[in-house]
Amino acid sequence: MSHFESLRAEIQARRAPVAVLGLGYVGLPLAVSFAAEGFPVVGIDLDEAKVAAIRAGRSYIPDVPDAEVARLRKSGRLDATGDAAALAGVRAAIVCVPTPLRKTKDPDLSFVTAAARALRERLQPGQLAVLESTTYPGTTREMVLTELEGSGLKVGVDFFLGFSPERVDPGNKNFGIRNTPKVVSGITPRCCELTQALYGAIVERTVPVSSTEAAEMVKLLENTFRSVNIGLVNEIAIMCDRLGLDVWEILGAAATKPFGYMPFYPGPGLGGHCIPVDPLYLSWKLKTLNFTSRFIDLASEINGNMPRYVVQKVFDALNRNERPIKGSRILALGVAYKRDTSDCRESPALDVLELLRERGADIAYHDPFVPELRLGTETLSSVALDDSTLASAHCLVILTDHTCVDYARLVARSRCVVDTRNATRDVHDGRERITKL
């Protein structure tokens, strides 16, 4: 029996041991999903706290219940370690490590390189490796394949390599791993077939594409689409402000069109691990081919300037109350990048707070999901949202529209409010105190 046939049979029987490299918002839910389907799974992460939490049967991701981690730990199907030596005994290894941007806005693939090197050092005949980390078209073939073939094994014969972009949406109550279609690809047709078989065990639908480059491009298209359209509505918000129009009224009316329109909404900027970063991977790649991605660059510029626009709104609101921004106490409501999550990665709220502090404001924040926040060299703690806190604030800035907040109460007890998310749309009393984006 060939390596391909043997591995396919093990995957179909749920006997193939699986390793997940990187146990963050993508890796932990993936590891839990495979373990829940009967696969023996080991998660590998350098963060000792994450490893300790999993071994203790605890989750640190809101979308993954503690009870499920504890159940899978008790069954013996889920383990965690910081030692890459665990790769030696697995049949499938999935790489979910970060792919951030450097300060120069070019890709930092050091985590992918380290993961590929760890795989190569322990690569055995009959293993499947899959990259999930978002990156530019060509990474799987040019970087990961080159590293793995350094072992002397041949792809498609001795080992198998695929790419399947993650589609995790933290906090989404309607779509998770199982019911979100999974794009899969491989360096060779057999690589793609094994990648499809592996993910087919945990998702309802797989979508194979012709190459790893195509799959890499799919992910970048998805998030570039969002980035560009958010950039458009952010600029529309600025236009409406100049025209004396309520952008939220305009967007709400436009959203009633049942065809030819998809609603997007403005905000204080882009956040999360994907949308602010992924389009710039594509832009960087195209620059190496002497092509300028004008839509991507313009959207990035508009979205990147939204925190400054918000600060100007705070300045104007305070000015109407005859208050300078310097020395004023500004209370930020919400620092996570999206509602009802604790995820602060690339959150524009952090930029807003930094800019306010640079202008001499006394800043504080409340977020029911984020008890502590690192801002520069300082660690801030979430303050209570009681009457005394609201009364002492010269301005309340709504940066994240968590659904558990009573916005009518906040408006009633605040001197002035800057609402960047239209969270106060149903508040009628005290509207004269509200400044919207």
C-alpha atoms as one frame of an Amber mdcrd trajectory, in Angstrom:
protein
   0.000   0.000   0.000   1.368   3.441  -0.973   1.873   6.291   1.474  -1.116
   8.039  -0.131  -3.456   5.071   0.265  -2.307   4.364   3.802  -2.806   7.952
   4.967  -6.175   8.258   3.250  -7.370   5.117   5.009  -6.185   6.406   8.404
  -7.940   9.732   7.862 -11.188   8.045   6.829 -11.016   5.827   9.922 -10.282
   8.845  12.182  -7.068   7.116  13.318  -4.552   9.604  11.900  -2.888  11.571
  14.735  -3.164  15.315  14.054  -0.910  18.138  15.252  -2.002  21.782  15.243
   0.854  24.290  15.380  -0.384  27.496  16.965  -3.251  27.439  19.467  -4.795
  30.863  19.055  -8.214  31.889  17.719  -7.727  29.622  14.699  -5.716  26.722
  16.097  -7.617  25.885  19.283 -11.085  25.616  17.675  -9.521  23.504  14.920
  -7.805  21.169  17.389 -11.028  20.777  19.354 -13.003  20.051  16.164 -10.662
  17.248  15.086 -10.572  15.751  18.582 -14.376  15.869  18.762 -14.503  13.783
  15.568 -12.331  11.096  17.126  -8.858  12.063  15.921  -6.018  11.976  18.463
  -4.830  15.608  18.528  -1.846  17.399  19.985  -1.657  21.175  19.973   1.783
  22.786  19.876   2.364  26.327  21.104   5.268  28.206  22.676   2.889  30.011
  25.047   3.157  28.014  28.276  -0.078  29.527  29.620  -2.078  28.172  26.677
  -0.545  24.725  27.038  -1.237  24.695  30.774  -4.846  25.808  30.249  -5.595
  23.030  27.759  -3.952  20.406  29.944  -6.098  21.619  32.827  -9.211  21.310
  30.685  -9.755  25.062  30.295 -10.378  27.201  27.244  -9.080  30.737  26.708
 -11.111  31.286  23.517 -14.720  32.457  24.061 -16.010  30.370  21.137 -14.632
  27.159  22.700 -16.426  26.062  25.901 -14.383  24.933  28.899 -16.590  21.851
  29.148 -15.632  20.711  25.649 -11.907  21.067  26.307 -12.304  19.210  29.609
 -14.307  16.430  27.936 -11.749  15.922  25.187  -8.881  16.007  27.657 -10.604
  13.348  29.761 -11.159  11.195  26.675  -7.432  11.339  25.924  -7.981  12.726
  22.433  -6.651  16.244  23.111  -3.223  17.163  24.436  -0.977  20.218  24.289
   2.743  20.821  24.477   5.388  23.403  23.765   7.768  20.789  22.377   7.914
  20.410  18.590   9.215  16.875  19.099   5.528  15.875  19.259   5.449  16.287
  15.463   7.409  13.071  15.011   4.423  10.878  15.819   1.683  12.589  13.782
   0.260  11.842  10.348  -1.150  15.309   9.668   0.232  18.661  10.803  -1.721
  21.897  10.403   0.128  25.221  10.693  -1.942  28.054  12.228   0.817  30.441
  13.295   0.584  34.264  13.070   1.582  36.131   9.914   1.830  39.771  11.052
   3.171  42.768   9.177   6.434  44.430  10.052   6.484  48.148  10.797   7.532
  48.620   7.183   4.229  46.959   6.087   5.952  43.969   4.506   5.109  40.380
   5.528   6.711  38.820   8.579   6.796  35.097   7.805   9.236  34.192  10.550
   6.610  32.081  12.356   5.785  30.161   9.170   9.482  29.632   8.494  10.047
  28.311  12.018   7.062  25.959  11.733   8.203  24.659   8.338  11.688  24.052
   9.700  10.280  22.170  12.694   8.236  20.021  10.301  11.197  19.294   8.039
  13.359  18.170  10.933  10.762  15.546  11.879   9.189  14.792   8.505   8.378
  11.119   8.008   7.169   9.312   4.880   3.390   9.361   4.650   2.785  12.677
   6.465   0.471  15.498   5.375   1.276  19.131   6.158  -1.280  21.909   5.674
  -0.683  25.650   5.993  -3.677  27.676   7.225  -1.887  30.919   8.049  -2.889
  33.764   5.746  -0.152  34.829   3.377   0.579  36.006  -0.163   0.120  33.742
  -3.217   3.150  31.520  -3.632   4.137  31.079   0.015   3.184  27.406   0.315
   5.097  26.415  -2.804   8.037  28.811  -2.589   8.690  28.689   1.143   7.084
  25.677   2.832   7.610  23.195  -0.014  11.223  24.275  -0.469  11.845  23.767
   3.245  10.172  20.343   3.398  11.846  19.011   0.256  15.123  19.816   1.972
  14.467  16.602   3.892  15.109  14.595   0.727  11.488  13.369   0.541   9.392
  13.992  -2.579   6.084  15.846  -2.423   3.063  13.935  -3.683   4.874  10.624
  -3.237   6.623  10.527   0.133   4.821  13.408   1.835   1.886  15.683   1.035
   1.438  19.425   1.291  -1.697  21.568   1.095  -3.041  25.015   1.862  -6.469
  25.713   3.357  -7.183  29.301   4.417  -8.793  29.803   7.806 -12.240  31.371
   7.887 -12.683  31.917  11.612 -14.994  34.744  12.677 -14.685  35.177  16.465
 -18.013  35.673  18.179 -20.123  34.604  15.189 -23.148  32.715  16.567 -24.336
  31.461  13.157 -21.196  30.198  11.439 -18.420  28.090  12.910 -15.930  25.574
  11.606 -18.481  22.888  10.728 -20.912  24.918   8.632 -18.432  27.298   6.983
 -17.320  25.931   3.573 -13.590  25.110   3.614 -11.397  25.979   0.633  -8.721
  23.303   0.143  -5.783  22.876  -2.220  -2.598  20.895  -2.675   0.775  21.044
  -4.376  -0.268  17.946  -6.357  -3.705  16.401  -7.005  -3.035  13.736  -4.378
  -2.020  16.421  -1.881  -5.322  18.178  -2.537  -7.273  14.928  -2.204  -5.758
  14.191   1.201  -6.278  17.777   2.378  -9.906  17.532   1.299 -10.318  14.195
   3.086  -8.835  15.581   6.288 -11.060  18.661   6.474 -14.037  16.738   5.152
 -14.059  14.958   8.504 -14.927  18.158  10.379 -16.753  20.429   7.892 -19.972
  20.005   5.955 -18.532  21.195   2.654 -15.051  21.438   1.160 -14.259  23.584
  -1.884 -11.192  22.321  -3.772  -9.323  24.764  -6.017  -6.661  24.161  -8.633
  -3.529  25.233  -6.764  -2.203  26.445  -3.442  -1.687  29.866  -5.055  -5.393
  29.988  -5.941  -6.383  29.113  -2.361  -4.001  31.733  -0.973  -5.559  34.305
  -3.310  -9.105  33.326  -2.249  -8.364  34.324   1.333  -6.826  37.630   0.318
  -9.750  38.409  -1.975 -12.268  37.793   0.806 -10.631  40.242   3.173  -9.622
  42.752   0.511 -13.292  42.887  -0.505 -14.224  43.790   3.047 -11.373  46.258
   3.517 -12.171  48.157   0.321 -15.905  48.329   1.028 -15.353  49.425   4.627
 -12.973  52.074   3.297 -15.713  53.219   0.931 -18.354  53.623   3.656 -15.829
  55.301   5.953 -15.252  57.885   3.236 -19.017  58.135   2.680 -19.355  58.882
   6.418 -16.897  61.769   6.079 -18.731  63.002   2.978 -22.085  62.912   4.776
 -20.593  64.847   7.669 -19.487  67.583   5.258 -22.939  67.584   3.627 -24.784
  67.720   6.944 -26.361  64.293   6.400 -26.805  61.350   8.778 -24.716  58.563
   7.258 -26.559  55.940   9.295 -29.887  57.033   7.820 -28.384  56.863   4.328
 -26.903  53.393   4.868 -30.071  52.056   6.469 -32.202  53.207   3.553 -29.735
  51.849   0.967 -29.715  48.461   2.737 -33.406  48.005   1.922 -32.541  47.397
  -1.746 -32.917  43.620  -2.233 -30.442  43.356  -5.116 -27.219  44.950  -6.301
 -26.217  46.255  -2.870 -24.483  44.755   0.162 -24.432  46.798   3.383 -21.151
  47.745   5.033 -20.853  50.149   7.943 -18.325  52.791   9.032 -16.445  52.770
  12.295 -13.320  53.998  14.091 -11.031  51.932  11.838 -10.236  48.328  11.009
  -9.408  45.666  13.577  -8.821  41.972  13.955  -6.142  39.627  12.681  -7.282
  39.614   9.038  -8.856  42.668   7.444  -6.238  45.317   8.389  -3.363  42.976
   7.451  -4.276  40.545   4.685  -4.833  43.038   1.823  -1.367  44.467   2.461
   0.114  41.006   1.867  -1.385  41.097  -1.604  -0.286  44.689  -2.147   3.271
  43.789  -1.127   3.354  40.781  -3.456   2.120  42.823  -6.409   4.756  45.495
  -5.795   7.395  42.812  -6.361   5.799  42.364  -9.793   5.867  46.106 -10.508
   2.104  46.499 -10.057   0.396  49.020  -7.774  -2.807  47.857  -6.098  -4.507
  51.226  -5.924  -7.793  50.127  -4.359  -6.000  48.298  -1.546  -3.621  51.157
  -0.818  -6.373  53.791  -0.867  -8.661  51.745   1.390  -5.778  51.194   3.806
  -5.107  54.925   3.887  -8.758  55.835   4.540  -9.293  53.154   7.179  -5.972
  53.933   8.840  -6.950  57.588   9.264 -10.302  56.880  10.914  -8.897  56.933
  14.496  -7.736  60.518  13.867 -11.168  61.393  12.511 -12.723  60.009  15.711
 -10.368  62.077  17.848 -11.415  65.161  15.881 -15.026  64.291  16.671 -14.121
  64.128  20.376 -12.340  67.477  20.076 -15.425  69.050  18.462 -17.813  67.573
  21.047 -15.705  68.875  23.929 -15.350  72.237  22.250 -19.119  72.609  22.101
 -19.079  72.106  25.884 -16.277  74.673  26.232 -13.755  72.028  27.260 -10.203
  71.620  25.923  -9.175  68.068  25.126  -6.075  68.483  27.302  -6.975  67.596
  30.877 -10.414  66.255  29.988 -11.362  62.802  31.227 -12.317  60.607  28.290
 -14.079  57.314  28.939 -13.870  54.792  26.099 -16.617  52.202  25.911 -15.283
  49.027  24.293 -11.715  48.289  23.234 -12.208  44.936  21.451 -12.143  45.204
  17.672 -15.702  43.845  17.347 -18.769  43.491  19.512 -19.188  40.763  22.113
 -15.606  39.449  21.904 -12.431  39.968  23.924 -10.224  40.136  20.826  -8.153
  43.339  20.779  -5.819  42.424  17.923  -5.275  45.478  15.703  -8.237  47.151
  17.415  -8.654  50.770  16.260  -9.745  51.599  19.812  -6.114  51.323  20.864
  -5.096  53.925  18.282  -7.880  56.243  19.420  -6.789  55.954  23.055  -3.138
  56.574  22.163  -4.040  59.653  20.127  -6.221  61.026  22.920  -3.448  60.488
  25.434  -0.954  62.232  23.146  -3.254  65.255  23.193  -3.233  65.364  26.976
  -6.531  63.653  27.725  -6.987  61.611  30.894  -8.154  58.283  29.442 -10.023
  55.355  30.956 -11.974  52.502  29.425 -14.738  50.035  30.170 -15.103  46.738
  28.343 -17.021  43.822  29.878 -14.930  41.369  27.843 -11.468  42.911  28.367
 -10.553  43.291  32.056  -7.013  44.502  31.317  -5.452  46.277  28.361  -1.846
  46.891  27.416  -1.438  50.374  25.962   2.150  51.172  25.103   4.154  50.520
  28.251   1.128  50.896  30.531  -1.439  48.345  31.668  -4.945  49.726  32.111
  -7.819  48.034  33.933 -11.433  48.252  32.881 -13.322  50.687  35.141 -16.820
  50.124  36.460 -19.566  51.665  34.358 -21.345  53.142  37.371 -22.971  56.524
  37.744 -19.945  58.133  39.384 -17.651  57.009  36.554 -20.035  58.383  33.933
 -20.506  61.646  35.830 -16.752  62.211  36.121 -16.141  61.738  32.391 -16.206
  64.832  30.222 -16.848  62.681  27.158 -17.913  59.082  26.559 -16.607  57.574
  23.309 -18.352  54.418  22.077 -15.718  52.460  20.162 -17.214  48.952  20.348
 -20.959  48.334  20.363 -21.247  45.435  22.811 -24.855  44.235  22.974 -24.924
  43.837  26.767 -24.718  47.601  27.384 -27.696  49.822  28.283 -26.973  52.742
  25.953 -30.022  54.754  27.004 -28.706  54.786  30.569 -25.249  55.853  29.410
 -26.557  58.763  27.367 -28.788  59.899  30.226 -25.836  60.014  32.639 -23.113
  61.373  30.326 -22.203  64.974  29.585 -21.471  64.253  25.948 -21.210  61.094
  23.828 -19.306  60.352  20.634 -20.848  57.284  19.025 -18.697  55.667  16.316
 -20.894  52.561  15.900 -24.471  53.907  15.856 -25.019  52.070  19.139 -27.348
  54.860  20.326 -29.696  54.618  17.331 -32.665  53.655  19.534 -31.938  56.276
  22.203 -34.307  59.257  21.980 -33.801  61.199  25.195 -30.632  63.270  25.369
 -29.866  63.090  21.641 -28.495  66.614  21.785 -25.555  65.176  23.745 -24.698
  62.604  21.046 -22.173  63.187  18.282 -22.139  60.443  15.662 -19.448  59.422
  13.218
